[in-house]
Amino acid sequence: MPQHYSCERTCLCKDFPLPTGMIVITGGPGAGKTALLEVLRKDLCEHIAILPEAASILFGGGFWRLDSVTAKRSAQKAIYHIQNEMQNIVRNEKRWALGLCDRGTLDGMAYWPEDGSVGYCQELSTSVEAEFSKYSAVIHLTTPDLLNGYNFQNPIRIETAEEAMRIDQKIHNVWKNHPHYTRIDSTSNFIEKVHKATLLIHSFLPECCRKGLLQHAIR
């Protein structure tokens, strides 16, 4: 993915700096997270940051992807730290009102080689509650089955449709207790899924950015 940090549309608002919120866009493999973020990149204004998927950065850059428990733990710990530091950049730069995250820091729990949150959180010196507090909302796009569009177009994706759906359920279990968790089920019409997620994200935009979005739509 090209390294564009902000969404493309110019914003007219002058109400900066604003507090920076974070929204997780999550779901199992093939759920459409990256496609949704590409749509939002063109729709939303420059005060919205897009944070790419840390796993793609890691594995696309040559990090070893082995089947051993040790390697899986190491990979998920590395992914967590990449996610965390990218989010710190967005918060500390004071140039974005909202960060849209391609996965959140608890997604690694669904890929952790042992069941349960204790080992994952202990390894990373954190807690589920601490990670929840980093995000204003969690939007879960569910993984489609083969009939509704699961595919292998992403070269980083190695899971079968059945494995992807099991991971998707684990991700649901990880995030379902977040106070602003929304699950959007897959259908044969991906545009419908994008529309539902986009409307939800619009509700978290600062007022000045929503006004600019309306003006852009009118033009």
C-alpha positions, 0 to 999 in steps of 0.5 A, a space after each residue: 500500500 502506498 505510504 499516504 498517511 492522511 485521507 485525500 480530501 482537503 478540509 476547510 475547518 480551522 478548529 485544530 488541534 483537536 483530541 485524537 481518537 482511534 477506531 479499529 477496523 477489524 475482522 478475519 482474513 478477507 473481510 474487506 478491511 483494507 478495501 474499506 480503508 481505501 474507499 475512506 481514504 478518498 471520501 474523508 478529509 486530511 484530518 483523518 489518518 489511515 494506519 496500515 495493517 502491521 502484519 503486512 508491514 512485518 511479513 511483507 518486509 521479510 519477518 520470518 513466518 514459521 509454524 512454531 509456537 516461539 515464532 508465532 509469539 514473536 510475530 504477534 509481539 512484533 505486530 503489537 509494537 508496530 501497531 502501538 507506535 504507529 498509533 502513538 505517532 498519530 496521537 502525538 503529531 497533533 495533526 489528525 482528529 481521528 485514526 482509522 486502524 487496520 486492526 487493533 492491538 488486541 487482534 493478536 490475541 486471536 492469532 496467539 498460539 495458546 488460548 486465552 488473553 492471559 498469556 498475550 497480555 502478560 507477554 506485552 505487559 498490558 490488559 484487555 481493559 488498557 487496550 480497550 481504552 485506546 479506541 473510541 470504537 471497534 468495527 468488525 467486518 466479518 469474514 465471508 465464506 466462499 459463497 460470499 467472496 472469500 479469496 486469496 488475492 492478498 499474497 500475505 493471506 495463507 488461511 483457508 476459508 474455514 480457518 479464516 472464519 475461525 479466526 473471525 470468531 476469535 476476533 469477535 470474542 476478543 472485542 465483543 465487550 468493547 463499549 462501542 463494538 459493532 459487527 457488520 456481517 458479510 453478504 454477497 453485496 460488499 458495497 452494502 458492507 462498506 456503506 454501513 461501516 462508512 455511516 458508522 465512521 462518519 458518526 465519530 468525525 468531529 463536527 467541523 470535518 462532518 460539515 466539510 464532508 457535507 459540502 464536498 457531497 453537495 459539490 
